[in-house]
Amino acid sequence: MSADQEDRAALLASATSFCEAFSAAADPSDILKDHFTREQANILVHEHGLPRLAPFLGRDFRGADGLCEYLSLVSECLSFERMRFGEYVVDAEARKVSVRGRARFTWKSTGQSWDEVFTYVLAFDRDHKVEKYEIWADTGAAWLASRGELTA
């Protein structure tokens, strides 16, 4: 196996492990320790969307504290079940992996649930650890569920 093939395989393995930790609802401290760069100042988490729709949308969360704040805000608002991932796309040159996920989410305060397809884009350091974690999801469904206005 060439060095490029080994790097691609390592990026895919790291992304798969990261996604499995999320789907298993791993403890945030374990996610940080096991999957994110040791250069914690380089960590960036950003879930795309309008900040007025949910407290975890549309802003940068930086460093280890930022990651923990993001995960805490999400877990205060949402629960999920049946999370699974597939269709990994590896760009070894850019050191990024894109992956599509599916889950059923529930806005905790209203109890309203929806099925969703979402995307992660993960950027990795030279040690195959996540530096940048970007999320694209159905912010409209989350907003409606948060207001108790989600209809089937």
Contacts in CASP RR format, 6 or more apart in sequence:
PFRMAT RR
TARGET T0000
AUTHOR 0000-0000-0000
METHOD contacts of the structure
MODEL  1
MSADQEDRAALLASATSFCEAFSAAADPSDILKDHFTREQANILVHEHGL
PRLAPFLGRDFRGADGLCEYLSLVSECLSFERMRFGEYVVDAEARKVSVR
GRARFTWKSTGQSWDEVFTYVLAFDRDHKVEKYEIWADTGAAWLASRGEL
TA
1 9 0 8 1.000
4 92 0 8 1.000
7 92 0 8 1.000
8 90 0 8 1.000
8 92 0 8 1.000
10 128 0 8 1.000
11 90 0 8 1.000
11 92 0 8 1.000
11 95 0 8 1.000
11 97 0 8 1.000
11 124 0 8 1.000
11 128 0 8 1.000
12 88 0 8 1.000
12 90 0 8 1.000
12 97 0 8 1.000
13 128 0 8 1.000
14 35 0 8 1.000
14 97 0 8 1.000
14 122 0 8 1.000
14 124 0 8 1.000
14 128 0 8 1.000
14 129 0 8 1.000
14 130 0 8 1.000
15 88 0 8 1.000
15 90 0 8 1.000
15 97 0 8 1.000
15 99 0 8 1.000
15 122 0 8 1.000
15 124 0 8 1.000
16 85 0 8 1.000
16 88 0 8 1.000
17 34 0 8 1.000
17 35 0 8 1.000
18 31 0 8 1.000
18 35 0 8 1.000
18 122 0 8 1.000
18 130 0 8 1.000
19 85 0 8 1.000
19 99 0 8 1.000
19 101 0 8 1.000
19 120 0 8 1.000
20 85 0 8 1.000
21 30 0 8 1.000
21 31 0 8 1.000
21 34 0 8 1.000
21 35 0 8 1.000
22 31 0 8 1.000
22 83 0 8 1.000
23 83 0 8 1.000
23 84 0 8 1.000
23 85 0 8 1.000
23 103 0 8 1.000
25 80 0 8 1.000
26 34 0 8 1.000
28 67 0 8 1.000
28 68 0 8 1.000
28 71 0 8 1.000
28 72 0 8 1.000
29 68 0 8 1.000
31 67 0 8 1.000
31 71 0 8 1.000
32 40 0 8 1.000
32 64 0 8 1.000
32 67 0 8 1.000
32 68 0 8 1.000
35 129 0 8 1.000
35 130 0 8 1.000
36 43 0 8 1.000
36 64 0 8 1.000
36 67 0 8 1.000
36 129 0 8 1.000
36 130 0 8 1.000
36 131 0 8 1.000
37 43 0 8 1.000
37 125 0 8 1.000
37 127 0 8 1.000
37 129 0 8 1.000
37 130 0 8 1.000
37 131 0 8 1.000
38 127 0 8 1.000
38 129 0 8 1.000
39 125 0 8 1.000
39 131 0 8 1.000
40 63 0 8 1.000
40 64 0 8 1.000
41 62 0 8 1.000
41 63 0 8 1.000
42 63 0 8 1.000
42 125 0 8 1.000
42 131 0 8 1.000
43 62 0 8 1.000
43 63 0 8 1.000
43 64 0 8 1.000
43 66 0 8 1.000
43 67 0 8 1.000
43 130 0 8 1.000
43 131 0 8 1.000
43 132 0 8 1.000
43 133 0 8 1.000
44 60 0 8 1.000
44 61 0 8 1.000
44 62 0 8 1.000
44 63 0 8 1.000
44 131 0 8 1.000
44 132 0 8 1.000
44 133 0 8 1.000
45 60 0 8 1.000
45 61 0 8 1.000
45 62 0 8 1.000
45 66 0 8 1.000
45 67 0 8 1.000
45 70 0 8 1.000
45 132 0 8 1.000
45 133 0 8 1.000
45 134 0 8 1.000
45 135 0 8 1.000
46 58 0 8 1.000
46 59 0 8 1.000
46 60 0 8 1.000
46 61 0 8 1.000
46 132 0 8 1.000
46 133 0 8 1.000
46 134 0 8 1.000
46 135 0 8 1.000
47 56 0 8 1.000
47 57 0 8 1.000
47 58 0 8 1.000
47 70 0 8 1.000
47 134 0 8 1.000
47 135 0 8 1.000
47 136 0 8 1.000
47 137 0 8 1.000
48 57 0 8 1.000
48 58 0 8 1.000
48 134 0 8 1.000
48 135 0 8 1.000
48 136 0 8 1.000
48 137 0 8 1.000
48 139 0 8 1.000
49 57 0 8 1.000
49 58 0 8 1.000
49 139 0 8 1.000
50 57 0 8 1.000
50 58 0 8 1.000
50 139 0 8 1.000
51 57 0 8 1.000
51 58 0 8 1.000
51 59 0 8 1.000
53 139 0 8 1.000
53 140 0 8 1.000
53 142 0 8 1.000
53 143 0 8 1.000
53 146 0 8 1.000
54 77 0 8 1.000
54 139 0 8 1.000
54 142 0 8 1.000
54 143 0 8 1.000
54 146 0 8 1.000
55 73 0 8 1.000
55 77 0 8 1.000
56 70 0 8 1.000
56 73 0 8 1.000
56 74 0 8 1.000
56 77 0 8 1.000
57 139 0 8 1.000
57 142 0 8 1.000
61 67 0 8 1.000
61 69 0 8 1.000
61 70 0 8 1.000
67 133 0 8 1.000
76 108 0 8 1.000
77 107 0 8 1.000
77 108 0 8 1.000
77 109 0 8 1.000
77 142 0 8 1.000
77 146 0 8 1.000
78 105 0 8 1.000
78 106 0 8 1.000
78 107 0 8 1.000
78 108 0 8 1.000
78 142 0 8 1.000
79 105 0 8 1.000
79 106 0 8 1.000
79 108 0 8 1.000
80 103 0 8 1.000
80 104 0 8 1.000
80 105 0 8 1.000
80 106 0 8 1.000
81 103 0 8 1.000
81 104 0 8 1.000
81 106 0 8 1.000
82 102 0 8 1.000
82 103 0 8 1.000
82 104 0 8 1.000
83 101 0 8 1.000
83 102 0 8 1.000
83 103 0 8 1.000
84 101 0 8 1.000
84 102 0 8 1.000
84 103 0 8 1.000
85 99 0 8 1.000
85 100 0 8 1.000
85 101 0 8 1.000
85 102 0 8 1.000
86 99 0 8 1.000
86 100 0 8 1.000
86 101 0 8 1.000
87 99 0 8 1.000
87 100 0 8 1.000
88 97 0 8 1.000
88 98 0 8 1.000
88 99 0 8 1.000
89 97 0 8 1.000
89 98 0 8 1.000
89 99 0 8 1.000
90 96 0 8 1.000
90 97 0 8 1.000
91 97 0 8 1.000
91 98 0 8 1.000
94 123 0 8 1.000
95 123 0 8 1.000
95 124 0 8 1.000
95 125 0 8 1.000
95 126 0 8 1.000
96 121 0 8 1.000
96 122 0 8 1.000
96 123 0 8 1.000
96 124 0 8 1.000
97 121 0 8 1.000
97 122 0 8 1.000
97 124 0 8 1.000
98 119 0 8 1.000
98 120 0 8 1.000
98 121 0 8 1.000
98 122 0 8 1.000
99 119 0 8 1.000
99 120 0 8 1.000
99 122 0 8 1.000
100 117 0 8 1.000
100 118 0 8 1.000
100 119 0 8 1.000
101 117 0 8 1.000
101 118 0 8 1.000
101 119 0 8 1.000
101 120 0 8 1.000
102 115 0 8 1.000
102 116 0 8 1.000
102 117 0 8 1.000
102 118 0 8 1.000
103 115 0 8 1.000
103 116 0 8 1.000
103 118 0 8 1.000
104 113 0 8 1.000
104 114 0 8 1.000
104 115 0 8 1.000
104 116 0 8 1.000
105 113 0 8 1.000
105 114 0 8 1.000
105 116 0 8 1.000
105 141 0 8 1.000
105 142 0 8 1.000
105 145 0 8 1.000
106 112 0 8 1.000
106 113 0 8 1.000
106 145 0 8 1.000
107 113 0 8 1.000
107 142 0 8 1.000
107 145 0 8 1.000
107 146 0 8 1.000
107 148 0 8 1.000
107 150 0 8 1.000
109 146 0 8 1.000
110 145 0 8 1.000
110 146 0 8 1.000
110 147 0 8 1.000
110 148 0 8 1.000
110 150 0 8 1.000
111 145 0 8 1.000
112 144 0 8 1.000
112 145 0 8 1.000
112 148 0 8 1.000
112 150 0 8 1.000
113 145 0 8 1.000
114 138 0 8 1.000
114 141 0 8 1.000
114 145 0 8 1.000
114 150 0 8 1.000
116 137 0 8 1.000
116 138 0 8 1.000
116 141 0 8 1.000
117 138 0 8 1.000
118 135 0 8 1.000
118 136 0 8 1.000
118 137 0 8 1.000
118 138 0 8 1.000
119 135 0 8 1.000
119 136 0 8 1.000
119 137 0 8 1.000
120 133 0 8 1.000
120 134 0 8 1.000
120 135 0 8 1.000
121 132 0 8 1.000
121 134 0 8 1.000
121 136 0 8 1.000
122 130 0 8 1.000
122 132 0 8 1.000
122 133 0 8 1.000
122 134 0 8 1.000
123 130 0 8 1.000
123 131 0 8 1.000
123 132 0 8 1.000
124 130 0 8 1.000
124 131 0 8 1.000
125 131 0 8 1.000
141 150 0 8 1.000
144 150 0 8 1.000
144 151 0 8 1.000
END
